[in-house]
Amino acid sequence: MDIYEDARTVSRADLAAWLRQLASQLETTGQVFYGAAGTIAVADQVRCELEIEQEDQDEFSIEIEFSWVNPKAATATDAAGVQKAEAATEEPESPEDTTGE
């Protein structure tokens, strides 16, 4: 599911300024700001990928990708797994004596 996408042609200087701005946001707030008012929180541990391609003789591309698991989602999943494990290890209650003795 795409959240936001923006493509435009900019100067090399503007690209460098945008990358510095992005780096500053990550360092100071831990968030990335996008669009008119969008933000996304970035986890403390992030998987990074850099891909440099030559599309054809005259065209090159650099792709920078960051991905992470939402810490809140991971914590909720871990907690659910612990609860299931605890439930599986609990001893079943013994049936009550119905003989009347």
N, C-alpha and C positions, 0 to 999 in steps of 0.2 A: 504494500500500500504506500503510494507516494504521499508525502506530507507537503512538500514544497519543491519546486524546480524553477530555476531561473537560468537562462542562457542569454549571453550578450557578448558583444565585441568590445573590448576595452584595451587601453594602452598597457604596455608592460609595467609602467610606473603605477597605474591604477590597480593592476592585478597585485603588485607587490604591496601596495597600501591595504588592499582588501585582506590579503593573507596576514599582514601584521595585525589588522583589526581583529580578525578571527582568532589569532594567537593570543591577543590581549584579553579577549572575552573568555577564552578557555582558562587562561591563567588567573584572572581576577574573580570571575563570577562562576566559572564552571558551566556556563551556558553558552549556546550559540543563538544569536538573534538573527531572524530572517523575516523577509516580507515587511508588511506594515507594522505588525505588532507580535509576530510569532517568536517563541523561544523554545529551546529544547535543552534539557539538562543533560550533561555529558558525565558518564561514570568516571570514577577515579582510575580505573583500569580499562584501557581501550585497545582494541586490535587495530593495527594500522597496516595499510597496504599501499604501496607505490608501484604504479605500472607505467612504463614508458613504451610507447609503440610507434612504429613507423607505418603509417597507413598506406602510403605509396611513396614514390620517389621524392615528392615535394611536401608531404604532409606528415606531421608528427603530432602525438598527443601525450599528455601526462595526466594520469588519473590518480587522485589521492582519495583513499577511502578509509573512513574510520567507522568501526562498528563496536557495539557494546550491548550488554544485557542490562536492562533497567534494574537497578539494585532492589527496588521495591518489589518487582515481579519475581526476582530470584529469591528474595527473602520469603515471600508468600509461598512460592513453590517448595522451598526447603521446609517451611513450617508445616505445610500440608503433608509432605513426605514423612516428617517426624511423627505427626499425629497418626498417620496410617500405620507406621512401624510400631508405635506404642500400642495401638489398638490390637495389632496382630499378635503382640507378645503378652498381652494380658491374659491371665488364666480365666476361663469361663466360670461363671458362678455356678456352684453346685445346686441342683434342683432341691427345693425344700422337701422335707420328709412329709409325705402325704399319707403315711400309714396310720397316723394318729398315736403312735407309741411314744 
